[in-house]
Amino acid sequence: MKKPVKILGGLVTVALLLLIAVFVFGSGANDSGDELLITPRLVERRDLQDVLTVSGEVRRDETRKINSAVDGKVSFINVDDGETIEVGDAILALDGRASVAVDGDFSFYRRLSVGSVGPDVRQLEEVLVAAGHDIDQPDELFTEETRRALAEWQQARGYGGATPEGNETLTVGLLSNPSAYAVGRANTVAFVVTPAVPNTSGSGLHPRAPLPVIGITVDKAEVNEGETVTFTVAASAPSTSNLVIAIATGGEATEGDDPMDGDDYSEILGTVTLPAGQTSVTFGAEIFVDNVIEDAEDLTVTLTEQFGTNPDYDVGPTNQARTVIRANGADLDPRLTVTASNQSLDEGGTVTFTVRTTVESNRDLDFEVLLSGTATADADYVLPDDDEYSIPAGARSTEIQIQARRDDAVEPDETLVFTLLADVPAGSSQPAYSLGGSFRSTVTIESADVPEMTLIGGGTVAEGRTGSFRIVADSPVTENTSVNYQISGTATNGTDFDVLAGTVIMRAGTASVTVSVNFINDDVVFEPSDMIVADWPARVGSVEVDEGEFVLQGALMLNLTEPQFTITMKVSPSDRAELSVGQAVLVDLTVGGQVLPGVISALDDSATIGAQGEESYEGTIEVEGEFSAVDGAAVSIDVTLAKVENALVVPVASVLRSADGDIVRVVNDQGTISRVPVVIGLIDGEWAEIKEGLKGDELVIVDIETGSPADDA
């Protein structure tokens, strides 16, 4: 017969206070005296949460790769790894032209100049307007307005010209209109056009490691027409592979394949190959025979340096070979003749005398001229500026323009006689030329009594600026009068200045008219490397080029990363199934010992396959507050999957799981044990949520063990 159940340790009320009581069950008639030791626990209320812990890291994501838009040499680099680039910063330079950070929607990809059309032109104009330069309405057409704004932007940053050029000239001369006016003595003005941008160049190359040294020699210091010269390229040591050596020709002599077209020697290719295992190689050039008077001319062949960062040879001090083609053609006799462009001209008109030779020369052929006739020099026509006349080297003719002056005098027609004079050499020297049959030409200057026009203006004007000249009549015109003028000089109409039509209307009743000359800043172009478009400010991840390095179009120069750190996590497919955007997290930063709250801001929907075939998903965490970290630092991320506040809970150990459902064993004050079905909710560590089955005032059994009987009190 069983003994009644005893509660050791006092009354149940004591057990309630202590939360844990031990019940002892005796077996009664059992001689062994074994008893059951029962560990109970009160049902409680607690806050529970289900937390998933995953690993992550702190990093900066790459946002952009910056590639070279053109071929060129890196002149300087203005940023280092980790620096932040702002709009307007000069990042680096290619061939001396700075690459500046600008905002935009896409990268520039081509050279732009006047006439270019496209969305890249609109973006360029928007960049210039944002920088404070005046453009009335940004559009897709590159105009002179665009060029002026770009010139201001480039000058502020020290850009050199795309094709540096020297000073140019523009000369304006009045032309006659016999039925309306006469041309006065002051009938020409001149402008000198100066460059508007400085000339700059990039920095030199970095020193290279010692390489095989090559040089070049020639077998003849002087050579005659019809002979051949041989050049030898030698290396300080034989190469294990073929060396392709770049060469360049120069000198006064002309390279080509047609002596009738002025070529002096046969074409020399731009490279010569030194075969593997050899220390020298030769190549030749044929000197042509021609029917030209020529002074001595030199021919040079120069070894050129290699571009790039991995040259395979060095050029030694004997990097140039020179030979001289001896003077020839002394037995030839040039015969000169002259013709006029017209037989007569009005006062104010221009006549062109063309002097021709029967033999070409590679030096200027000087000759003398006598101007005579009934017309008076300076009074009736403008004397040419040059006191000496010559046919330029390589030409067979030259033109001499003479302009007749207009005056108010009523006078008969006058003649202007242009006469070639024979060459009279000193001593017994051979004459430089002889006279042909047409060595004299006569023109008639026809007079008219009309208003006299003169010109005022000229001077020095920089490219991009505006000049003007004024045409003045000695008396007002009685009706609208077309005044004609001609332009000349080294500046080109429509290229170096806006197109001048050569005629202007002087209104009736007026005695002057002003013509504006807008000089074009034609050396300003936009290179795609001048501006680098990205989402600025941006942080430099790494610079991939060095100063002095030659880069090709498309080569990687630097990459950009996010300015702020990003916390990322990588999880398994099973963990990914538990996660969603917006879930709360706690981030434990190993570096700095900070624990910051945050949320999941992004999650991959597709898996990334690793090298071993494993699948993983990546997510991004957005934290609250500032934190200290380094790129690549490890973090621990606790994700709260579920949370229940003030839940009715029991120890997990008190729950018995079975196929019929979950149960707990409850003991009452009399020591009676009963099994109660329950519904389990959230499990947090050692605690399980009871959603159904208990009220909250029960005492559940956590464990039952077999032990020795306790002594009676």
Secondary structure, DSSP 8 states (H G I E B T S, - for coil): -----EEETS-HHHHHHHS--EEEEE-SS-TT--EEEEEEEE-EEEEEEEEEEEEEEEE--EEEEEE-SS-EEEEEE---TT-EE-TT-EEEEETTEEEEEE--SS---S-B-TT-BSHHHHHHHHHHHHTT---SS--SB--HHHHHHHHHHHHTTT---SS----EEEEEEEE-BTTTBEE-S--EEEEEEE-SS---------------EEEEEES-SEE-TT-EEEEEEEESS--SS-EEEEEEEESSS-EES-GGGT--EE---SEEEE-TT-SEEEEEEEB---SEEB--EEEEEEE----SS--S-EE-S--EEEEEE--B-TT---EEEEEES-SEEETT-EEEEEEEESSEESS-EEEEEEEESSS-BTTTB---S-SSEEE-TT-SEEEEEEEB---S-----EEEEEEEE----STT---S-EE-S--EEEEEEE-----EEEEEE-EEEETT-EEEEEEEESS--SS-EEEEEEEESSS-BTTTB----SEEEE-TT-SEEEEEEEB--TT--B-TTSEEESSSSEEEEEE---TT-EE-TT-EEEEEE-SS-EEEEEE-HHHHTT--TT-EEEEEETTTTEEEEEEEEEE-SS-EE-TTS-EEEEEEEEESS-----TT-EEEEEEEEEEEEEEEEEEGGGEEEETTEEEEEEE-TT--EEEEEEEEEEEETTEEEEEES--S--EEEEEEEEE------
